[in-house]
């Protein structure tokens, strides 16, 4: 939970916790343990690199609903707006221009909000 809060921010984690129901509790427990407890805490990649990979995969798979959250997380993990742009540009070559175009629009909206 500590890493989840550090990467996503307290407000997001608090909202997710408040929205948790008996039905969704097993899923919330799973992502906290598997993603944030087992994967994001491994020594093999630093958080900046993990954020780059996450942005690229979310863009490639078209998971728009998660992308804004992970743009914010990437900034928390030390990526600059220019580096986020480079990740999205690089992803365009391998995942397609339409996916990257949408990702740029989402990232720009987040950056404008900040």
N, C-alpha and C positions, 0 to 999 in steps of 0.2 A: 504494500500500500504506500510505503514511503516513496518508492521510485515512481509509482503511478502519479502521486501528487506532485513530485518534483518535475516530471515531464509534462503532465497535462494541466497542472494547476489545481489548487484547492477548489476553486469555484466549480470547475467541470466535475471533479470527483464527488464533490458534495451534491451536485445536481443528480449525478448518476445514482448515488446512494439514496437520495430522497425519492427517486423514481422507482427504486427496486421494490418488487413485490415478491410474494412467496413463489410465484411462478418464475420470475426472472432471477431470483437469488442464486440458484445454482450456476447460471451463466455468468453473473457478476463475480461470483467466487472463482469460477474457472478462469476468466480473463485476468483477474487480479493475480492468481497463482501462476498461471501458465505464461501469459505475456509479460506481466510486470515483475513477477517473482522469479521466473525461470529463464526467460529469454533476455529481457532488457537488463538484467543484472550480470550477464555473462561477461567474462573478460575479453573475449575474442574481438569485439568491436567497441569503440567508444560510442557515446550517445550521439555525437554529431553524425557519425557514419550510420548509425541505426536510423536516425531521422532522415538521412538522405535516401536510404533504402526504402523506408516506409513511404516517403513522398512519391518515389518512383513507382512503387507497387500499387499504391492507392490510385495514382494517375493512370497507370496501365490498365488496371481492372475497372476503372470508372467509378470508384467508390467516393463520389462527390461529398456524401454526407459526413465522411470521416476526414476529408482533406483539409478543411478549414481548421479543425482541431489540431491536426498534425503540422500545419503551417505554424500555428502558435507554439506548438511543442518544439519545432525545429528552431524557432527564435530563442526559446528558453534554453535549448541545448547548444546555443552559441553560433548557429548559422546566421549569416547576414541575409538581408533581402536579395542581394546580388547572388549569393551562393544558392539560395532557394531557386532563383530564376535559372541558374546554370543546371541544377538538377532537373527542372522541368523541361528545359531546352534539350538536354541530353536524352530525357525520356521520350521526347517527341520523335527522335530518330528511330527508336526501337519499339515504341508502343503506338505511335501514330500522332499525327498533327492534331486531329480533332480532340483526342484525349488530353494532349498538352494544352491546347487552346482553352479548354474548359478549366484545366488546372490553373493556368495563368490567371484567368478571370477570378477564380475563387481566391487565389493567393493575393491578387491585387486588392480585392475587397477586404480581406483580413488586414493587409498592410495599411490600407486607408483608415480602417477603424482604429488602428493603433496610432 
